[in-house]
Amino acid sequence: MPDRLLELLRPPAHRGPLIASGAVLVTLGVVLEELRLSSRLTLGVHLVILALAAGVILALGLQARPEGGRPPAFQSVLLVCGLLLLALALARLADVLGADAVPFPAGAVTWASLVFAGFALWPAIAKGSAVCALIGALALGVAALAFVKWATGAGSASTYRWLLGFAALVYVLASLVLRGPAPRHSEQMVNAAGIAVLAIALTGVVPALIALVTGFGAVAGETLPGVWELVVLAAGCGLIAYGAVDRAPGPAYLGVANLGAFAVAVGRSAEQTLLYWPLIVLALGLGAMGAGLRPRRPLPPEPSAYPSGTVPLASRAGEETVVRVRDDGPPRA
C-alpha cells in the first residue's frame, strides 16, 4: 500500500509542468483561504489545512525523477510551493503552541527556522535542488539572527549588521567550497551572500525611504555608517562582476539592488557636497574606464615576404622534393 501511494505521488515527466502549474494555483488558493478565514477557523484547522497541502506538494516534488542529473524545472516549482506552505504551517504550529507574537517571538522563530532549514536542505542534498539550497541557507541565517535576539535580547542595528556580515562571509566560503562539485549550489550561495548584504543596506535605507516618501523622520542620523557603505558598494560591484563572468543573472540583479541601496543610503544626505563618496565613486569609475581605453602599444611589423626562389627548405612543407643521384659505376650487363 505505501508503495502504491508513493507511485501515485510520482508525477510523470510529460505531465510535470501541468502538475506544477496546478500546485502554484493550489498554493495561492490556500494562502487566500488563510487570509480570508483567519478568524473564522480555529488554529488547529488552519494547521491541518496547511500541513496537508504542504505534505502533498512536497511529496510530489520529492518523488519526481531528475533529468540529466539535475532536477527538472517543474520539480523546483513543486518544492518551492511546498516549502512556502510549510513555512506557513510552522508559523501556525507556533501559534498553537502559544508563541507570543508581541513584540517578537524570537524563540519560536529560532526553532521554526531550524526545522524549515532541515526540510529545505534535504532536497538540496538528496535531489540536487539549487533553489532549495538557497532557501535552506537563508533559513539558517534567520535562525542565527533570531537565536541572538532570543538569547541576548540585543536590539541594536549594529549587532545585526555584524551578524549579517558574518553570514555573508560564510555564504561566500561555502560558495568557494561548492564551486567545483556543485556549481549551481555555489551560485546560490553567492545569491545568499548578496541577500545578506542587501539586508545590511536596508537597515539604513528603509528609514531614509520613509523620510523621503513621508517627509518625516531624521535623515542624516539614520543612514549606514561609512564602513557598511563600503561593504555594500564592494558587494554590489563584486556581484555584478561575478554575474558577468559566469553569466549568472541572479548575482547580477542582486548587485544592481545593492548599488541602488548604496545610492539611496549615500545620496540622502543633509550635506549638499560631492565629498566624499560621489568623488570616490567617480574617480574609481573614470580610472577603470581610462585603464581600459589607454593607448595600446603598436604591434611589431609583419616580416617581409621571401623573394621568389629563396624560400627556406623548412617552409616547403607542402612541396614535393625531388632528389637526383648520378650513378658513376660500370654499366650493367
C-alpha positions as CSV (number, residue, x, y, z in Angstrom):
1,M,0.0,0.0,0.0
2,P,2.7,2.6,0.8
3,D,4.5,1.7,-2.4
4,R,1.3,2.3,-4.4
5,L,0.8,5.6,-2.7
6,L,4.3,6.7,-3.5
7,E,3.9,5.7,-7.1
8,L,0.7,7.7,-7.2
9,L,2.6,10.8,-5.9
10,R,5.3,10.4,-8.5
11,P,4.4,12.8,-11.3
12,P,5.1,11.6,-14.9
13,A,7.7,13.7,-16.6
14,H,5.4,14.6,-19.5
15,R,2.7,15.9,-17.1
16,G,5.1,17.6,-14.7
17,P,4.6,21.2,-15.9
18,L,0.8,20.7,-15.7
19,I,1.0,19.4,-12.2
20,A,3.4,22.2,-11.2
21,S,1.1,24.9,-12.6
22,G,-1.8,23.4,-10.6
23,A,0.4,23.4,-7.5
24,V,1.0,27.1,-7.9
25,L,-2.7,27.8,-8.0
26,V,-3.4,25.5,-5.1
27,T,-0.7,27.3,-3.1
28,L,-2.2,30.7,-4.0
29,G,-5.7,29.4,-3.1
30,V,-4.6,28.1,0.4
31,V,-2.9,31.5,1.1
32,L,-6.1,33.3,0.2
33,E,-8.1,30.9,2.4
34,E,-5.7,31.7,5.3
35,L,-6.2,35.4,4.8
36,R,-10.0,35.4,4.3
37,L,-10.8,32.9,7.0
38,S,-8.1,33.8,9.5
39,S,-10.7,34.5,12.3
40,R,-13.4,32.1,11.1
41,L,-11.5,28.9,11.7
42,T,-9.6,27.6,14.7
43,L,-5.8,27.5,14.8
44,G,-5.9,23.7,14.7
45,V,-8.0,23.7,11.5
46,H,-5.6,26.1,9.9
47,L,-2.7,24.0,10.9
48,V,-4.2,20.8,9.4
49,I,-5.0,22.5,6.1
50,L,-1.5,24.0,5.7
51,A,0.3,20.8,6.8
52,L,-1.8,18.6,4.5
53,A,-1.3,20.9,1.5
54,A,2.5,21.2,2.2
55,G,2.9,17.5,2.7
56,V,1.2,16.5,-0.6
57,I,3.0,19.1,-2.7
58,L,6.4,18.3,-1.1
59,A,5.8,14.6,-1.7
60,L,5.1,15.3,-5.4
61,G,8.3,17.3,-5.6
62,L,10.5,14.8,-3.8
63,Q,9.1,11.9,-5.9
64,A,10.0,13.5,-9.3
65,R,12.9,11.9,-11.1
66,P,15.8,14.0,-12.2
67,E,16.5,14.7,-15.9
68,G,20.1,14.5,-16.9
69,G,21.4,14.5,-13.4
70,R,19.6,17.7,-12.3
71,P,16.1,18.3,-11.1
72,P,13.6,19.4,-13.8
73,A,12.1,22.8,-13.7
74,F,8.7,21.6,-12.6
75,Q,10.2,19.8,-9.6
76,S,11.8,23.1,-8.4
77,V,8.3,24.7,-8.7
78,L,6.8,21.9,-6.6
79,L,9.4,22.1,-3.9
80,V,9.2,25.9,-3.6
81,C,5.4,25.8,-3.3
82,G,5.6,23.1,-0.7
83,L,8.2,24.9,1.3
84,L,6.1,28.1,1.2
85,L,3.2,26.2,2.7
86,L,5.4,24.5,5.2
87,A,6.6,27.9,6.4
88,L,3.0,29.0,7.0
89,A,2.3,25.7,8.7
90,L,5.2,26.1,11.1
91,A,4.0,29.6,11.9
92,R,0.6,28.2,12.7
93,L,2.2,25.5,14.8
94,A,4.0,28.2,16.8
95,D,0.6,29.9,17.4
96,V,-0.9,26.6,18.5
97,L,2.0,26.1,21.0
98,G,1.4,29.5,22.5
99,A,4.2,31.6,20.9
100,D,3.8,35.2,22.0
101,A,4.0,37.4,18.9
102,V,4.5,40.6,20.9
103,P,7.0,42.1,20.4
104,F,8.8,39.4,18.6
105,P,8.7,35.6,19.1
106,A,12.4,35.1,18.9
107,G,12.4,31.6,20.4
108,A,9.6,30.3,18.1
109,V,11.4,31.8,15.0
110,T,14.6,30.1,16.0
111,W,13.2,26.5,16.2
112,A,10.8,27.0,13.3
113,S,13.6,28.3,11.1
114,L,15.8,25.3,12.0
115,V,13.1,22.9,11.2
116,F,12.3,24.7,8.0
117,A,16.0,24.7,7.0
118,G,16.2,20.9,7.6
119,F,13.3,20.3,5.2
120,A,14.8,22.7,2.6
121,L,18.3,21.3,2.8
122,W,17.1,17.7,2.4
123,P,16.1,18.0,-1.3
124,A,19.1,20.3,-1.8
125,I,21.4,17.4,-1.0
126,A,19.3,14.4,-2.0
127,K,17.8,15.8,-5.1
128,G,20.4,18.3,-6.1
129,S,18.0,21.3,-5.9
130,A,19.9,24.5,-6.0
131,V,16.9,26.7,-5.1
132,C,16.3,24.6,-2.0
133,A,19.9,25.2,-1.1
134,L,19.4,28.9,-1.3
135,I,16.2,28.7,0.8
136,G,17.8,26.5,3.4
137,A,20.9,28.7,3.7
138,L,18.7,31.8,4.2
139,A,16.6,29.9,6.8
140,L,19.8,29.1,8.8
141,G,20.7,32.7,8.7
142,V,17.3,33.8,10.0
143,A,17.6,31.1,12.8
144,A,21.0,32.5,13.8
145,L,19.7,36.1,14.0
146,A,16.6,35.0,15.9
147,F,18.7,33.0,18.3
148,V,20.9,36.0,19.1
149,K,17.8,38.0,19.8
150,W,16.3,35.3,21.9
151,A,19.5,34.6,23.9
152,T,20.8,38.2,24.4
153,G,17.8,40.4,23.7
154,A,20.1,42.6,21.5
155,G,18.2,45.5,19.9
156,S,20.9,47.5,18.3
157,A,21.0,47.6,14.5
158,S,24.8,47.4,14.6
159,T,24.7,44.0,16.2
160,Y,22.6,42.5,13.4
161,R,24.7,44.2,10.8
162,W,27.8,42.4,12.0
163,L,25.8,39.1,12.2
164,L,24.6,39.6,8.6
165,G,28.2,40.5,7.5
166,F,29.5,37.3,9.1
167,A,26.7,35.3,7.4
168,A,27.6,36.8,4.1
169,L,31.2,35.7,4.6
170,V,30.1,32.2,5.5
171,Y,28.0,32.0,2.3
172,V,31.0,33.2,0.2
173,L,33.2,30.5,1.8
174,A,30.5,27.9,1.1
175,S,30.3,29.1,-2.5
176,L,34.1,28.5,-2.9
177,V,33.8,25.0,-1.4
178,L,30.9,24.1,-3.7
179,R,32.2,25.7,-6.9
180,G,33.9,22.5,-8.1
181,P,31.5,19.7,-7.1
182,A,28.2,21.7,-7.3
183,P,28.4,24.8,-9.4
184,R,24.7,25.6,-9.3
185,H,24.6,25.4,-5.5
186,S,27.7,27.6,-5.4
187,E,25.9,30.2,-7.4
188,Q,23.0,30.1,-5.0
189,M,25.4,30.7,-2.1
190,V,26.6,33.8,-3.8
191,N,22.9,34.9,-4.1
192,A,22.5,34.2,-0.3
193,A,25.6,36.4,0.4
194,G,24.1,39.2,-1.8
195,I,20.8,39.0,0.0
196,A,22.6,39.2,3.4
197,V,24.5,42.3,2.3
198,L,21.3,43.8,0.9
199,A,19.6,43.3,4.3
200,I,22.5,45.3,5.8
201,A,21.8,48.1,3.4
202,L,18.1,48.0,4.1
203,T,18.7,48.8,7.8
204,G,19.9,52.2,6.7
205,V,17.9,52.6,3.5
206,V,14.4,51.9,4.9
207,P,14.4,54.9,7.3
208,A,15.7,57.1,4.5
209,L,13.0,55.9,2.2
210,I,10.4,56.6,4.8
211,A,11.7,60.1,5.3
212,L,11.8,60.6,1.5
213,V,8.3,59.4,1.0
214,T,6.6,60.9,4.0
215,G,8.8,63.8,4.8
216,F,9.0,62.8,8.4
217,G,11.8,61.4,10.5
218,A,15.5,62.0,10.8
219,V,17.6,61.9,7.7
220,A,21.3,62.1,8.3
221,G,21.5,60.2,11.6
222,E,19.7,57.0,10.4
223,T,21.8,56.1,7.3
224,L,24.5,53.5,7.2
225,P,27.9,54.0,8.9
226,G,30.8,54.5,6.4
227,V,32.2,51.0,6.8
228,W,28.9,49.4,5.9
229,E,28.5,51.7,2.9
230,L,31.9,50.5,1.7
231,V,30.8,46.9,2.2
232,V,27.6,47.4,0.3
233,L,29.4,49.1,-2.6
234,A,32.1,46.4,-2.8
235,A,29.5,43.7,-2.7
236,G,27.4,45.3,-5.4
237,C,30.4,45.6,-7.7
238,G,31.6,42.1,-6.9
239,L,28.1,40.6,-7.6
240,I,27.8,42.3,-10.9
241,A,31.3,41.2,-11.9
242,Y,30.5,37.6,-10.8
243,G,27.3,37.6,-12.8
244,A,29.1,39.0,-15.9
245,V,32.0,36.4,-15.8
246,D,29.8,33.4,-15.0
247,R,26.8,34.6,-17.0
248,A,24.6,34.3,-13.9
249,P,21.7,36.7,-13.8
250,G,20.8,36.2,-10.1
251,P,24.0,37.7,-8.7
252,A,23.9,40.5,-11.3
253,Y,20.4,41.5,-10.3
254,L,21.4,41.4,-6.6
255,G,24.4,43.5,-7.4
256,V,22.2,46.2,-9.0
257,A,19.9,46.1,-6.0
258,N,22.9,46.6,-3.6
259,L,24.2,49.5,-5.7
260,G,20.7,51.1,-5.7
261,A,20.5,50.7,-1.9
262,F,24.0,52.3,-1.7
263,A,22.9,55.2,-3.8
264,V,19.8,55.8,-1.6
265,A,21.9,55.5,1.6
266,V,24.6,57.8,0.5
267,G,22.7,60.2,-1.7
268,R,20.1,61.0,1.0
269,S,22.3,63.4,3.0
270,A,21.9,66.8,4.6
271,E,25.2,68.0,3.3
272,Q,25.0,69.2,-0.3
273,T,28.5,68.4,-1.3
274,L,30.4,66.0,-3.5
275,L,32.6,64.9,-0.6
276,Y,33.3,62.1,-0.1
277,W,31.5,59.2,-1.8
278,P,30.5,60.9,-5.0
279,L,34.1,61.9,-5.8
280,I,35.5,58.5,-4.8
281,V,33.0,56.6,-6.9
282,L,33.6,59.0,-9.9
283,A,37.3,58.6,-9.5
284,L,37.1,54.8,-9.4
285,G,34.8,54.7,-12.4
286,L,36.9,57.1,-14.5
287,G,40.1,55.3,-13.5
288,A,38.7,51.9,-14.7
289,M,37.4,53.4,-18.0
290,G,40.8,55.1,-18.5
291,A,42.7,51.9,-17.9
292,G,40.6,50.1,-20.4
293,L,40.9,52.9,-23.0
294,R,44.6,53.7,-22.5
295,P,46.7,53.8,-25.7
296,R,47.8,50.4,-26.9
297,R,51.4,49.5,-27.9
298,P,51.7,49.1,-31.6
299,L,52.3,45.6,-32.8
300,P,55.6,44.7,-34.3
301,P,55.6,44.9,-38.2
302,E,54.9,41.7,-40.1
303,P,58.0,40.1,-41.6
304,S,58.6,40.7,-45.3
305,A,57.8,38.0,-47.8
306,Y,60.7,35.9,-49.1
307,P,61.9,36.6,-52.6
308,S,61.0,34.2,-55.3
309,G,63.0,31.0,-55.2
310,T,64.6,31.7,-51.8
311,V,62.1,30.1,-49.5
312,P,63.9,28.1,-46.8
313,L,63.6,24.3,-47.0
314,A,61.8,24.2,-43.7
315,S,59.0,26.3,-45.1
316,R,58.4,24.0,-48.1
317,A,56.2,21.6,-46.2
318,G,53.6,21.3,-48.9
319,E,56.0,20.9,-51.8
320,E,57.3,17.6,-53.2
321,T,61.1,17.4,-53.1
322,V,62.9,15.6,-56.0
323,V,66.5,14.3,-55.4
324,R,68.5,13.3,-58.5
325,V,71.5,10.9,-57.9
326,R,74.2,10.3,-60.6
327,D,75.4,6.7,-60.9
328,D,79.2,6.6,-61.7
329,G,79.5,2.8,-61.6
330,P,80.3,0.5,-64.5
331,P,77.4,-0.1,-66.9
332,R,75.2,-3.0,-66.2
333,A,75.2,-6.0,-68.5
